[in-house]
Amino acid sequence: MGSVSERTNEATAAKRLRLDSGPQSLSGKSTPQPQSGKSTPSSGDVQVTEDAVRRYLTRKPMTTKDLLKKFQTKKTGLSREQTVNVLAQILKHLNPERKMINDKMHFSLKE
């Protein structure tokens, strides 16, 4: 029975390697390099990245509260305060269009 657990551990490690090596260059290093405006959560399930925020904002205008809800309901491995800080940095970098809708500030991006 030990061989079954070894196989699952190997499969899990292979998945991690595939996930980790995806956004990196072909340098062969398996240590992730944190980039500005991006977060590296310990759980590894969902990341608050510039690309994820960009996808949400190109779909429809959203408030910061809406964006926060999108990421807080997922397992990001970050506290609420850390998520707020990461989102703030990403929004500063993206510099989305600001619109007042129903007296609330909404952010949006054009494709």
N, C-alpha and C positions, 0 to 999 in steps of 0.2 A: 504493500500500500504506500510505501514511501515514494515509489516512483511516480505515482499519480500526483502527489503534492509537489514533487520536484518539477514535473511537467507544467503544472499550473504556475509555479513560481517562474519558470523559464518563459512561459507565454506572457505573464504579466510584465516581466522585465523587457521582453521584446516589444510589447506595446508601449511601454514607457520610452524605450529607445526611439521607436518610430515617432512618438509624439514629441519628444525632446528634440530630435534631429530635424524635424520639419522646417521650422522657421530659421534655422541656423545656416551658416555658410558651410561649404564642403571641407572645412578644416579638419574634421574628424574628431573634434573635441566634444565630449558629452556634457560638459558643464555649461549650463545656460548663462548667457550674458544678459543682465538686466539692461534694458534700453530706456532712455528718458521717456516719461509719459506712460510707461507700461508697468504692469505689476507682475510679480511672480509669486502666486499663492502657494502655500505649503501643501494644500490638498491636491492641486493640479487639476481639479475638475473643470472649473470655468475661470477664465481670466478676464479682468477688466482691461481691455486693450483698446488702442486707438481705432483699430479696424472694427471692433464690435460696436463702439459708440458711433462711428461713422455710418455703419449699416442701419442702426436705429434712426439716426437723424436724417438719413436720405429717404427713409420710408415715409416719415411724417414728422411734423414739428412736435417737440417734446419739451416739457419743463424739466428742470433739474430734479425735481421730486419724482417725475415719471422715470427718468433715467436711473435714479437711485433705486427705485422699486424693482426695475428690471434686473439689476445686479444683486440686490439684497436677497431676492427670492431664490437665487441660484447659490450654489456652494462655491464661493470665491476664496474662502480661506482668509478673508480680511475682515477686520472689525468695521462697524458702520463708519467710524471716523476715518479709518484708512481708505475706505471706498470713496468717501466724500473728497478726500484729498487727491486721490488718483483721478477721479472724474474731473475735478477742478483743473488739474494740470493738463489733462487731455483736451478739455474744452478751450483752455487758453491756447493750446497748440493748434487746434483745428480752426479756431476763430469762426464759429458758425454764424449764420445770419440770425439776428434777433428780431422777433416779432411779438407785439403785444396782442394776445388773443384773450378776450374776456378778462381784461385787467391782470393777466398773468404773462410773464416773460417766457416765450417759447423759443427754442433753438432749432434751426433746421439747416440742412446742407443740400446743395443742388448737385446732381450727378455729374 
